[in-house]
Amino acid sequence: MSRAEVRALLERRGLRAHKQRGQNFLTDERIAAQIADDAPVAPGDAVIEIGPGLGVLTRALAARARRVVAIEIDAGLVRALR
């Protein structure tokens, strides 16, 4: 997901990053794949992700684990993730 795509998605949904929540959105799918590759995640594992943001890392983890539970406190991002 490019920065422009992130900006467009946030704008379409009326969302913005909240600095007080420390929101910085991972957008590079290659970096997400590298993080997921470096994590000790096996196909039978369940993973908990805190603050999935727009779900870029979530998708990479889901490709490697049996289940990913993503916990997001920003209601707008929860709607976007669905």
mmCIF file as gemmi writes it, N, C-alpha and C atoms, coordinates in Angstrom:
data_model
loop_
_atom_site.group_PDB
_atom_site.id
_atom_site.type_symbol
_atom_site.label_atom_id
_atom_site.label_alt_id
_atom_site.label_comp_id
_atom_site.label_asym_id
_atom_site.label_entity_id
_atom_site.label_seq_id
_atom_site.pdbx_PDB_ins_code
_atom_site.Cartn_x
_atom_site.Cartn_y
_atom_site.Cartn_z
_atom_site.occupancy
_atom_site.B_iso_or_equiv
_atom_site.pdbx_formal_charge
_atom_site.auth_seq_id
_atom_site.auth_asym_id
_atom_site.pdbx_PDB_model_num
ATOM 1 N N . MET Axp A 1 ? 0.862 -1.166 0 1 0 ? 1 A 1
ATOM 2 C CA . MET Axp A 1 ? 0 0 0 1 0 ? 1 A 1
ATOM 3 C C . MET Axp A 1 ? 0.91 1.231 0 1 0 ? 1 A 1
ATOM 4 N N . SER Axp A 2 ? 0.735 2.08 -0.97 1 0 ? 2 A 1
ATOM 5 C CA . SER Axp A 2 ? 1.574 3.276 -1.068 1 0 ? 2 A 1
ATOM 6 C C . SER Axp A 2 ? 1.089 4.355 -0.099 1 0 ? 2 A 1
ATOM 7 N N . ARG Axp A 3 ? 1.936 5.339 0.129 1 0 ? 3 A 1
ATOM 8 C CA . ARG Axp A 3 ? 1.53 6.457 0.985 1 0 ? 3 A 1
ATOM 9 C C . ARG Axp A 3 ? 0.307 7.158 0.428 1 0 ? 3 A 1
ATOM 10 N N . ALA Axp A 4 ? 0.27 7.303 -0.885 1 0 ? 4 A 1
ATOM 11 C CA . ALA Axp A 4 ? -0.889 7.949 -1.522 1 0 ? 4 A 1
ATOM 12 C C . ALA Axp A 4 ? -2.159 7.136 -1.289 1 0 ? 4 A 1
ATOM 13 N N . GLU Axp A 5 ? -2.05 5.801 -1.364 1 0 ? 5 A 1
ATOM 14 C CA . GLU Axp A 5 ? -3.212 4.94 -1.112 1 0 ? 5 A 1
ATOM 15 C C . GLU Axp A 5 ? -3.662 5.041 0.343 1 0 ? 5 A 1
ATOM 16 N N . VAL Axp A 6 ? -2.703 5.147 1.256 1 0 ? 6 A 1
ATOM 17 C CA . VAL Axp A 6 ? -3.042 5.305 2.672 1 0 ? 6 A 1
ATOM 18 C C . VAL Axp A 6 ? -3.771 6.621 2.885 1 0 ? 6 A 1
ATOM 19 N N . ARG Axp A 7 ? -3.22 7.693 2.325 1 0 ? 7 A 1
ATOM 20 C CA . ARG Axp A 7 ? -3.866 9.006 2.454 1 0 ? 7 A 1
ATOM 21 C C . ARG Axp A 7 ? -5.276 8.981 1.892 1 0 ? 7 A 1
ATOM 22 N N . ALA Axp A 8 ? -5.447 8.365 0.722 1 0 ? 8 A 1
ATOM 23 C CA . ALA Axp A 8 ? -6.771 8.3 0.086 1 0 ? 8 A 1
ATOM 24 C C . ALA Axp A 8 ? -7.741 7.486 0.935 1 0 ? 8 A 1
ATOM 25 N N . LEU Axp A 9 ? -7.277 6.359 1.458 1 0 ? 9 A 1
ATOM 26 C CA . LEU Axp A 9 ? -8.136 5.514 2.306 1 0 ? 9 A 1
ATOM 27 C C . LEU Axp A 9 ? -8.559 6.263 3.563 1 0 ? 9 A 1
ATOM 28 N N . LEU Axp A 10 ? -7.604 6.907 4.221 1 0 ? 10 A 1
ATOM 29 C CA . LEU Axp A 10 ? -7.932 7.664 5.427 1 0 ? 10 A 1
ATOM 30 C C . LEU Axp A 10 ? -8.916 8.792 5.11 1 0 ? 10 A 1
ATOM 31 N N . GLU Axp A 11 ? -8.668 9.494 4.008 1 0 ? 11 A 1
ATOM 32 C CA . GLU Axp A 11 ? -9.556 10.594 3.628 1 0 ? 11 A 1
ATOM 33 C C . GLU Axp A 11 ? -10.964 10.094 3.312 1 0 ? 11 A 1
ATOM 34 N N . ARG Axp A 12 ? -11.056 9.003 2.546 1 0 ? 12 A 1
ATOM 35 C CA . ARG Axp A 12 ? -12.37 8.433 2.204 1 0 ? 12 A 1
ATOM 36 C C . ARG Axp A 12 ? -13.166 8.066 3.449 1 0 ? 12 A 1
ATOM 37 N N . ARG Axp A 13 ? -12.485 7.598 4.458 1 0 ? 13 A 1
ATOM 38 C CA . ARG Axp A 13 ? -13.144 7.137 5.683 1 0 ? 13 A 1
ATOM 39 C C . ARG Axp A 13 ? -13.228 8.215 6.76 1 0 ? 13 A 1
ATOM 40 N N . GLY Axp A 14 ? -12.725 9.413 6.436 1 0 ? 14 A 1
ATOM 41 C CA . GLY Axp A 14 ? -12.753 10.5 7.412 1 0 ? 14 A 1
ATOM 42 C C . GLY Axp A 14 ? -11.842 10.248 8.599 1 0 ? 14 A 1
ATOM 43 N N . LEU Axp A 15 ? -10.717 9.584 8.353 1 0 ? 15 A 1
ATOM 44 C CA . LEU Axp A 15 ? -9.782 9.226 9.414 1 0 ? 15 A 1
ATOM 45 C C . LEU Axp A 15 ? -8.495 10.012 9.288 1 0 ? 15 A 1
ATOM 46 N N . ARG Axp A 16 ? -7.732 10.047 10.388 1 0 ? 16 A 1
ATOM 47 C CA . ARG Axp A 16 ? -6.399 10.632 10.377 1 0 ? 16 A 1
ATOM 48 C C . ARG Axp A 16 ? -5.597 9.95 11.471 1 0 ? 16 A 1
ATOM 49 N N . ALA Axp A 17 ? -4.289 9.993 11.34 1 0 ? 17 A 1
ATOM 50 C CA . ALA Axp A 17 ? -3.41 9.425 12.363 1 0 ? 17 A 1
ATOM 51 C C . ALA Axp A 17 ? -3.439 10.329 13.59 1 0 ? 17 A 1
ATOM 52 N N . HIS Axp A 18 ? -3.543 9.723 14.759 1 0 ? 18 A 1
ATOM 53 C CA . HIS Axp A 18 ? -3.546 10.457 16.025 1 0 ? 18 A 1
ATOM 54 C C . HIS Axp A 18 ? -2.167 10.338 16.662 1 0 ? 18 A 1
ATOM 55 N N . LYS Axp A 19 ? -1.453 11.439 16.697 1 0 ? 19 A 1
ATOM 56 C CA . LYS Axp A 19 ? -0.097 11.418 17.276 1 0 ? 19 A 1
ATOM 57 C C . LYS Axp A 19 ? -0.13 11.021 18.745 1 0 ? 19 A 1
ATOM 58 N N . GLN Axp A 20 ? -1.169 11.438 19.489 1 0 ? 20 A 1
ATOM 59 C CA . GLN Axp A 20 ? -1.226 11.104 20.91 1 0 ? 20 A 1
ATOM 60 C C . GLN Axp A 20 ? -1.4 9.598 21.139 1 0 ? 20 A 1
ATOM 61 N N . ARG Axp A 21 ? -1.863 8.889 20.141 1 0 ? 21 A 1
ATOM 62 C CA . ARG Axp A 21 ? -1.961 7.424 20.221 1 0 ? 21 A 1
ATOM 63 C C . ARG Axp A 21 ? -0.726 6.748 19.641 1 0 ? 21 A 1
ATOM 64 N N . GLY Axp A 22 ? 0.201 7.546 19.153 1 0 ? 22 A 1
ATOM 65 C CA . GLY Axp A 22 ? 1.419 6.992 18.566 1 0 ? 22 A 1
ATOM 66 C C . GLY Axp A 22 ? 1.18 6.302 17.237 1 0 ? 22 A 1
ATOM 67 N N . GLN Axp A 23 ? 0.134 6.711 16.515 1 0 ? 23 A 1
ATOM 68 C CA . GLN Axp A 23 ? -0.209 6.049 15.262 1 0 ? 23 A 1
ATOM 69 C C . GLN Axp A 23 ? 0.738 6.443 14.136 1 0 ? 23 A 1
ATOM 70 N N . ASN Axp A 24 ? 1.397 5.453 13.62 1 0 ? 24 A 1
ATOM 71 C CA . ASN Axp A 24 ? 2.228 5.554 12.428 1 0 ? 24 A 1
ATOM 72 C C . ASN Axp A 24 ? 1.897 4.313 11.621 1 0 ? 24 A 1
ATOM 73 N N . PHE Axp A 25 ? 1.402 4.473 10.421 1 0 ? 25 A 1
ATOM 74 C CA . PHE Axp A 25 ? 0.909 3.33 9.662 1 0 ? 25 A 1
ATOM 75 C C . PHE Axp A 25 ? 1.989 2.706 8.796 1 0 ? 25 A 1
ATOM 76 N N . LEU Axp A 26 ? 2.202 1.419 8.995 1 0 ? 26 A 1
ATOM 77 C CA . LEU Axp A 26 ? 3.086 0.647 8.135 1 0 ? 26 A 1
ATOM 78 C C . LEU Axp A 26 ? 2.395 0.516 6.783 1 0 ? 26 A 1
ATOM 79 N N . THR Axp A 27 ? 3.099 0.904 5.726 1 0 ? 27 A 1
ATOM 80 C CA . THR Axp A 27 ? 2.491 0.857 4.402 1 0 ? 27 A 1
ATOM 81 C C . THR Axp A 27 ? 3.225 -0.058 3.435 1 0 ? 27 A 1
ATOM 82 N N . ASP Axp A 28 ? 4.489 -0.335 3.717 1 0 ? 28 A 1
ATOM 83 C CA . ASP Axp A 28 ? 5.31 -1.117 2.8 1 0 ? 28 A 1
ATOM 84 C C . ASP Axp A 28 ? 5.11 -2.611 3.049 1 0 ? 28 A 1
ATOM 85 N N . GLU Axp A 29 ? 4.486 -3.279 2.095 1 0 ? 29 A 1
ATOM 86 C CA . GLU Axp A 29 ? 4.196 -4.711 2.238 1 0 ? 29 A 1
ATOM 87 C C . GLU Axp A 29 ? 5.474 -5.551 2.289 1 0 ? 29 A 1
ATOM 88 N N . ARG Axp A 30 ? 6.545 -5.064 1.672 1 0 ? 30 A 1
ATOM 89 C CA . ARG Axp A 30 ? 7.823 -5.794 1.736 1 0 ? 30 A 1
ATOM 90 C C . ARG Axp A 30 ? 8.391 -5.772 3.151 1 0 ? 30 A 1
ATOM 91 N N . ILE Axp A 31 ? 8.277 -4.633 3.814 1 0 ? 31 A 1
ATOM 92 C CA . ILE Axp A 31 ? 8.747 -4.543 5.194 1 0 ? 31 A 1
ATOM 93 C C . ILE Axp A 31 ? 7.878 -5.4 6.101 1 0 ? 31 A 1
ATOM 94 N N . ALA Axp A 32 ? 6.564 -5.377 5.88 1 0 ? 32 A 1
ATOM 95 C CA . ALA Axp A 32 ? 5.658 -6.217 6.664 1 0 ? 32 A 1
ATOM 96 C C . ALA Axp A 32 ? 6.008 -7.688 6.484 1 0 ? 32 A 1
ATOM 97 N N . ALA Axp A 33 ? 6.3 -8.094 5.26 1 0 ? 33 A 1
ATOM 98 C CA . ALA Axp A 33 ? 6.675 -9.484 4.992 1 0 ? 33 A 1
ATOM 99 C C . ALA Axp A 33 ? 7.981 -9.833 5.703 1 0 ? 33 A 1
ATOM 100 N N . GLN Axp A 34 ? 8.94 -8.905 5.721 1 0 ? 34 A 1
ATOM 101 C CA . GLN Axp A 34 ? 10.211 -9.147 6.406 1 0 ? 34 A 1
ATOM 102 C C . GLN Axp A 34 ? 10.001 -9.292 7.913 1 0 ? 34 A 1
ATOM 103 N N . ILE Axp A 35 ? 9.165 -8.419 8.484 1 0 ? 35 A 1
ATOM 104 C CA . ILE Axp A 35 ? 8.867 -8.51 9.919 1 0 ? 35 A 1
ATOM 105 C C . ILE Axp A 35 ? 8.213 -9.853 10.225 1 0 ? 35 A 1
ATOM 106 N N . ALA Axp A 36 ? 7.24 -10.245 9.415 1 0 ? 36 A 1
ATOM 107 C CA . ALA Axp A 36 ? 6.549 -11.517 9.627 1 0 ? 36 A 1
ATOM 108 C C . ALA Axp A 36 ? 7.507 -12.696 9.44 1 0 ? 36 A 1
ATOM 109 N N . ASP Axp A 37 ? 8.41 -12.598 8.482 1 0 ? 37 A 1
ATOM 110 C CA . ASP Axp A 37 ? 9.408 -13.658 8.276 1 0 ? 37 A 1
ATOM 111 C C . ASP Axp A 37 ? 10.351 -13.769 9.469 1 0 ? 37 A 1
ATOM 112 N N . ASP Axp A 38 ? 10.698 -12.637 10.067 1 0 ? 38 A 1
ATOM 113 C CA . ASP Axp A 38 ? 11.621 -12.623 11.197 1 0 ? 38 A 1
ATOM 114 C C . ASP Axp A 38 ? 10.964 -13.063 12.507 1 0 ? 38 A 1
ATOM 115 N N . ALA Axp A 39 ? 9.65 -12.991 12.564 1 0 ? 39 A 1
ATOM 116 C CA . ALA Axp A 39 ? 8.934 -13.401 13.783 1 0 ? 39 A 1
ATOM 117 C C . ALA Axp A 39 ? 8.888 -14.929 13.85 1 0 ? 39 A 1
ATOM 118 N N . PRO Axp A 40 ? 8.943 -15.476 15.052 1 0 ? 40 A 1
ATOM 119 C CA . PRO Axp A 40 ? 8.883 -16.935 15.187 1 0 ? 40 A 1
ATOM 120 C C . PRO Axp A 40 ? 7.435 -17.433 15.079 1 0 ? 40 A 1
ATOM 121 N N . VAL Axp A 41 ? 6.846 -17.282 13.903 1 0 ? 41 A 1
ATOM 122 C CA . VAL Axp A 41 ? 5.445 -17.662 13.681 1 0 ? 41 A 1
ATOM 123 C C . VAL Axp A 41 ? 5.399 -18.9 12.795 1 0 ? 41 A 1
ATOM 124 N N . ALA Axp A 42 ? 4.704 -19.924 13.293 1 0 ? 42 A 1
ATOM 125 C CA . ALA Axp A 42 ? 4.548 -21.173 12.545 1 0 ? 42 A 1
ATOM 126 C C . ALA Axp A 42 ? 3.105 -21.297 12.059 1 0 ? 42 A 1
ATOM 127 N N . PRO Axp A 43 ? 2.861 -22.133 11.047 1 0 ? 43 A 1
ATOM 128 C CA . PRO Axp A 43 ? 1.517 -22.263 10.492 1 0 ? 43 A 1
ATOM 129 C C . PRO Axp A 43 ? 0.43 -22.63 11.503 1 0 ? 43 A 1
ATOM 130 N N . GLY Axp A 44 ? 0.763 -23.279 12.585 1 0 ? 44 A 1
ATOM 131 C CA . GLY Axp A 44 ? -0.246 -23.652 13.581 1 0 ? 44 A 1
ATOM 132 C C . GLY Axp A 44 ? -0.423 -22.643 14.694 1 0 ? 44 A 1
ATOM 133 N N . ASP Axp A 45 ? 0.316 -21.541 14.652 1 0 ? 45 A 1
ATOM 134 C CA . ASP Axp A 45 ? 0.303 -20.56 15.735 1 0 ? 45 A 1
ATOM 135 C C . ASP Axp A 45 ? -0.885 -19.611 15.667 1 0 ? 45 A 1
ATOM 136 N N . ALA Axp A 46 ? -1.226 -19.087 16.843 1 0 ? 46 A 1
ATOM 137 C CA . ALA Axp A 46 ? -2.16 -17.971 16.959 1 0 ? 46 A 1
ATOM 138 C C . ALA Axp A 46 ? -1.329 -16.76 17.373 1 0 ? 46 A 1
ATOM 139 N N . VAL Axp A 47 ? -1.591 -15.617 16.758 1 0 ? 47 A 1
ATOM 140 C CA . VAL Axp A 47 ? -0.818 -14.394 16.989 1 0 ? 47 A 1
ATOM 141 C C . VAL Axp A 47 ? -1.762 -13.303 17.453 1 0 ? 47 A 1
ATOM 142 N N . ILE Axp A 48 ? -1.311 -12.511 18.413 1 0 ? 48 A 1
ATOM 143 C CA . ILE Axp A 48 ? -2.054 -11.321 18.826 1 0 ? 48 A 1
ATOM 144 C C . ILE Axp A 48 ? -1.273 -10.116 18.334 1 0 ? 48 A 1
ATOM 145 N N . GLU Axp A 49 ? -1.95 -9.256 17.599 1 0 ? 49 A 1
ATOM 146 C CA . GLU Axp A 49 ? -1.331 -8.016 17.117 1 0 ? 49 A 1
ATOM 147 C C . GLU Axp A 49 ? -2.022 -6.841 17.792 1 0 ? 49 A 1
ATOM 148 N N . ILE Axp A 50 ? -1.246 -6.016 18.457 1 0 ? 50 A 1
ATOM 149 C CA . ILE Axp A 50 ? -1.774 -4.827 19.125 1 0 ? 50 A 1
ATOM 150 C C . ILE Axp A 50 ? -1.581 -3.64 18.182 1 0 ? 50 A 1
ATOM 151 N N . GLY Axp A 51 ? -2.687 -2.977 17.865 1 0 ? 51 A 1
ATOM 152 C CA . GLY Axp A 51 ? -2.617 -1.803 16.997 1 0 ? 51 A 1
ATOM 153 C C . GLY Axp A 51 ? -2.349 -2.131 15.543 1 0 ? 51 A 1
ATOM 154 N N . PRO Axp A 52 ? -3.245 -2.859 14.896 1 0 ? 52 A 1
ATOM 155 C CA . PRO Axp A 52 ? -3.013 -3.261 13.509 1 0 ? 52 A 1
ATOM 156 C C . PRO Axp A 52 ? -3.063 -2.125 12.493 1 0 ? 52 A 1
ATOM 157 N N . GLY Axp A 53 ? -3.551 -0.967 12.906 1 0 ? 53 A 1
ATOM 158 C CA . GLY Axp A 53 ? -3.611 0.159 11.97 1 0 ? 53 A 1
ATOM 159 C C . GLY Axp A 53 ? -4.458 -0.166 10.763 1 0 ? 53 A 1
ATOM 160 N N . LEU Axp A 54 ? -3.852 -0.192 9.588 1 0 ? 54 A 1
ATOM 161 C CA . LEU Axp A 54 ? -4.587 -0.48 8.356 1 0 ? 54 A 1
ATOM 162 C C . LEU Axp A 54 ? -4.454 -1.938 7.922 1 0 ? 54 A 1
ATOM 163 N N . GLY Axp A 55 ? -3.792 -2.757 8.723 1 0 ? 55 A 1
ATOM 164 C CA . GLY Axp A 55 ? -3.77 -4.191 8.473 1 0 ? 55 A 1
ATOM 165 C C . GLY Axp A 55 ? -2.674 -4.721 7.568 1 0 ? 55 A 1
ATOM 166 N N . VAL Axp A 56 ? -1.667 -3.921 7.249 1 0 ? 56 A 1
ATOM 167 C CA . VAL Axp A 56 ? -0.608 -4.38 6.35 1 0 ? 56 A 1
ATOM 168 C C . VAL Axp A 56 ? 0.184 -5.522 6.99 1 0 ? 56 A 1
ATOM 169 N N . LEU Axp A 57 ? 0.615 -5.346 8.235 1 0 ? 57 A 1
ATOM 170 C CA . LEU Axp A 57 ? 1.322 -6.421 8.93 1 0 ? 57 A 1
ATOM 171 C C . LEU Axp A 57 ? 0.361 -7.566 9.265 1 0 ? 57 A 1
ATOM 172 N N . THR Axp A 58 ? -0.873 -7.234 9.563 1 0 ? 58 A 1
ATOM 173 C CA . THR Axp A 58 ? -1.88 -8.254 9.877 1 0 ? 58 A 1
ATOM 174 C C . THR Axp A 58 ? -1.999 -9.262 8.736 1 0 ? 58 A 1
ATOM 175 N N . ARG Axp A 59 ? -2.076 -8.77 7.513 1 0 ? 59 A 1
ATOM 176 C CA . ARG Axp A 59 ? -2.19 -9.67 6.358 1 0 ? 59 A 1
ATOM 177 C C . ARG Axp A 59 ? -0.951 -10.547 6.214 1 0 ? 59 A 1
ATOM 178 N N . ALA Axp A 60 ? 0.234 -9.962 6.444 1 0 ? 60 A 1
ATOM 179 C CA . ALA Axp A 60 ? 1.468 -10.749 6.345 1 0 ? 60 A 1
ATOM 180 C C . ALA Axp A 60 ? 1.507 -11.833 7.421 1 0 ? 60 A 1
ATOM 181 N N . LEU Axp A 61 ? 1.076 -11.499 8.627 1 0 ? 61 A 1
ATOM 182 C CA . LEU Axp A 61 ? 1.036 -12.495 9.701 1 0 ? 61 A 1
ATOM 183 C C . LEU Axp A 61 ? -0.003 -13.576 9.408 1 0 ? 61 A 1
ATOM 184 N N . ALA Axp A 62 ? -1.149 -13.164 8.888 1 0 ? 62 A 1
ATOM 185 C CA . ALA Axp A 62 ? -2.226 -14.118 8.592 1 0 ? 62 A 1
ATOM 186 C C . ALA Axp A 62 ? -1.806 -15.132 7.532 1 0 ? 62 A 1
ATOM 187 N N . ALA Axp A 63 ? -0.891 -14.757 6.67 1 0 ? 63 A 1
ATOM 188 C CA . ALA Axp A 63 ? -0.401 -15.683 5.642 1 0 ? 63 A 1
ATOM 189 C C . ALA Axp A 63 ? 0.516 -16.749 6.245 1 0 ? 63 A 1
ATOM 190 N N . ARG Axp A 64 ? 0.97 -16.514 7.482 1 0 ? 64 A 1
ATOM 191 C CA . ARG Axp A 64 ? 1.936 -17.42 8.095 1 0 ? 64 A 1
ATOM 192 C C . ARG Axp A 64 ? 1.394 -18.158 9.32 1 0 ? 64 A 1
ATOM 193 N N . ALA Axp A 65 ? 0.351 -17.649 9.924 1 0 ? 65 A 1
ATOM 194 C CA . ALA Axp A 65 ? -0.179 -18.214 11.166 1 0 ? 65 A 1
ATOM 195 C C . ALA Axp A 65 ? -1.571 -18.817 10.94 1 0 ? 65 A 1
ATOM 196 N N . ARG Axp A 66 ? -1.963 -19.661 11.871 1 0 ? 66 A 1
ATOM 197 C CA . ARG Axp A 66 ? -3.307 -20.247 11.816 1 0 ? 66 A 1
ATOM 198 C C . ARG Axp A 66 ? -4.369 -19.179 12.059 1 0 ? 66 A 1
ATOM 199 N N . ARG Axp A 67 ? -4.072 -18.269 13.004 1 0 ? 67 A 1
ATOM 200 C CA . ARG Axp A 67 ? -5.057 -17.258 13.378 1 0 ? 67 A 1
ATOM 201 C C . ARG Axp A 67 ? -4.332 -16.001 13.848 1 0 ? 67 A 1
ATOM 202 N N . VAL Axp A 68 ? -4.886 -14.841 13.497 1 0 ? 68 A 1
ATOM 203 C CA . VAL Axp A 68 ? -4.378 -13.567 13.992 1 0 ? 68 A 1
ATOM 204 C C . VAL Axp A 68 ? -5.54 -12.832 14.654 1 0 ? 68 A 1
ATOM 205 N N . VAL Axp A 69 ? -5.336 -12.438 15.903 1 0 ? 69 A 1
ATOM 206 C CA . VAL Axp A 69 ? -6.308 -11.616 16.614 1 0 ? 69 A 1
ATOM 207 C C . VAL Axp A 69 ? -5.709 -10.225 16.68 1 0 ? 69 A 1
ATOM 208 N N . ALA Axp A 70 ? -6.381 -9.272 16.054 1 0 ? 70 A 1
ATOM 209 C CA . ALA Axp A 70 ? -5.893 -7.898 15.999 1 0 ? 70 A 1
ATOM 210 C C . ALA Axp A 70 ? -6.718 -7.04 16.952 1 0 ? 70 A 1
ATOM 211 N N . ILE Axp A 71 ? -6.038 -6.311 17.83 1 0 ? 71 A 1
ATOM 212 C CA . ILE Axp A 71 ? -6.712 -5.464 18.814 1 0 ? 71 A 1
ATOM 213 C C . ILE Axp A 71 ? -6.431 -4.008 18.459 1 0 ? 71 A 1
ATOM 214 N N . GLU Axp A 72 ? -7.496 -3.283 18.121 1 0 ? 72 A 1
ATOM 215 C CA . GLU Axp A 72 ? -7.386 -1.883 17.71 1 0 ? 72 A 1
ATOM 216 C C . GLU Axp A 72 ? -8.376 -1.065 18.529 1 0 ? 72 A 1
ATOM 217 N N . ILE Axp A 73 ? -7.906 0.048 19.146 1 0 ? 73 A 1
ATOM 218 C CA . ILE Axp A 73 ? -8.795 0.869 19.965 1 0 ? 73 A 1
ATOM 219 C C . ILE Axp A 73 ? -9.448 1.994 19.172 1 0 ? 73 A 1
ATOM 220 N N . ASP Axp A 74 ? -8.948 2.302 17.995 1 0 ? 74 A 1
ATOM 221 C CA . ASP Axp A 74 ? -9.494 3.378 17.175 1 0 ? 74 A 1
ATOM 222 C C . ASP Axp A 74 ? -10.697 2.84 16.395 1 0 ? 74 A 1
ATOM 223 N N . ALA Axp A 75 ? -11.893 3.266 16.781 1 0 ? 75 A 1
ATOM 224 C CA . ALA Axp A 75 ? -13.126 2.745 16.176 1 0 ? 75 A 1
ATOM 225 C C . ALA Axp A 75 ? -13.165 2.967 14.665 1 0 ? 75 A 1
ATOM 226 N N . GLY Axp A 76 ? -12.631 4.087 14.203 1 0 ? 76 A 1
ATOM 227 C CA . GLY Axp A 76 ? -12.604 4.36 12.766 1 0 ? 76 A 1
ATOM 228 C C . GLY Axp A 76 ? -11.742 3.352 12.037 1 0 ? 76 A 1
ATOM 229 N N . LEU Axp A 77 ? -10.606 3 12.626 1 0 ? 77 A 1
ATOM 230 C CA . LEU Axp A 77 ? -9.739 1.993 11.991 1 0 ? 77 A 1
ATOM 231 C C . LEU Axp A 77 ? -10.372 0.608 12.041 1 0 ? 77 A 1
ATOM 232 N N . VAL Axp A 78 ? -11.092 0.316 13.112 1 0 ? 78 A 1
ATOM 233 C CA . VAL Axp A 78 ? -11.788 -0.975 13.191 1 0 ? 78 A 1
ATOM 234 C C . VAL Axp A 78 ? -12.763 -1.088 12.028 1 0 ? 78 A 1
ATOM 235 N N . ARG Axp A 79 ? -13.519 -0.022 11.768 1 0 ? 79 A 1
ATOM 236 C CA . ARG Axp A 79 ? -14.455 -0.053 10.621 1 0 ? 79 A 1
ATOM 237 C C . ARG Axp A 79 ? -13.711 -0.233 9.302 1 0 ? 79 A 1
ATOM 238 N N . ALA Axp A 80 ? -12.587 0.443 9.149 1 0 ? 80 A 1
ATOM 239 C CA . ALA Axp A 80 ? -11.812 0.334 7.915 1 0 ? 80 A 1
ATOM 240 C C . ALA Axp A 80 ? -11.246 -1.08 7.755 1 0 ? 80 A 1
ATOM 241 N N . LEU Axp A 81 ? -10.818 -1.688 8.856 1 0 ? 81 A 1
ATOM 242 C CA . LEU Axp A 81 ? -10.253 -3.036 8.797 1 0 ? 81 A 1
ATOM 243 C C . LEU Axp A 81 ? -11.292 -4.077 8.389 1 0 ? 81 A 1
ATOM 244 N N . ARG Axp A 82 ? -12.503 -3.867 8.797 1 0 ? 82 A 1
ATOM 245 C CA . ARG Axp A 82 ? -13.556 -4.848 8.457 1 0 ? 82 A 1
ATOM 246 C C . ARG Axp A 82 ? -13.771 -4.863 6.979 1 0 ? 82 A 1
